[in-house]
Amino acid sequence: MTQDGGCPVGESAGRGFDREARLTYNSYLKVPELLQLQVLQSSPPHHDELQFIIIHQTYELWFRLVLVELEQARATILEGRLDDAIMALRRVHAIEQVLAQQIHVLESMQPVAFLGFRDHLRPASGFQSVQFRELEVLSGLRDADFLAFLRSENVDEVKVAVERRLAEPSLRDAMHHAIEAHGFDLGRASGSSAPPDEAKLDAALLRIYLEMEPRPLYHLVEALVHHDELVTLWRMHHVLMVERVIGSKMGTGGSSGARYLSTTVRRKFYPELWKVRGELSPE
């Protein structure tokens, strides 16, 4: 120690305390820049528009992390490291629970308050969230009607992102690969990216669920079901929130609003994992 109680130069340098510009909480997180990103469209500024922007910007930050973790889960499944994949999916589950809870903040907004700035949002719409569309496609939602809808939206950023994700294996593809890697025949050549034979896939899943073996594979498919369920719960809560705030009004992007959103609740990333539950019996 020096006489003034400080650390010797060598010791402080080793810890990085002698930098001319020390890293701080605010500089590390770019807080000043972050707080400049909430640009209100209403004039004079409407009180509730700030929270509306912050909530949706926060969603996009969480979506970014979900995509990273889903990519990690996919990579580790394809490498046969199912325990690591499950760990990544558990983080996704925790984030998705937060996403659903954030809707309560939006619900704190009175319907008449939203009307005070809603027209300034047109024609922007949540349908244009590039990252949420990536989340859906990466998870395994590749239904022809859904993809036709995305392409008809005519949002260039969404189109580019969706096409890029379609060129990659989905988590659903990785799940099928893991099932085959554990010795189940899905009726396709080794290494094929063709869809598995539906009957063989159903039979494999039925055996996995009846025996709960191989145990890592069973835990993986259950983790994927939980991911699917949490996104569905978020969709359901979102529909109710929209009905609560704008009723039967059209969406700012021109959709039918809550009526359209209610149709998205039926979307499933892993329909085969839901189907197998109806085929189980105690015998």
Secondary structure as UniProt FT lines:
FT   TURN            3..4
FT   HELIX           9..15
FT   TURN            16..18
FT   HELIX           25..28
FT   TURN            29..30
FT   HELIX           31..34
FT   TURN            35..36
FT   TURN            47..48
FT   HELIX           49..78
FT   TURN            79..80
FT   HELIX           82..107
FT   HELIX           111..115
FT   TURN            116..117
FT   HELIX           118..121
FT   TURN            122..123
FT   HELIX           126..128
FT   HELIX           130..139
FT   HELIX           144..152
FT   HELIX           156..166
FT   HELIX           171..181
FT   TURN            182..183
FT   TURN            190..191
FT   HELIX           198..211
FT   HELIX           215..246
FT   TURN            247..248
FT   TURN            252..253
FT   HELIX           258..264
FT   TURN            265..266
FT   HELIX           271..275
FT   HELIX           276..279
//
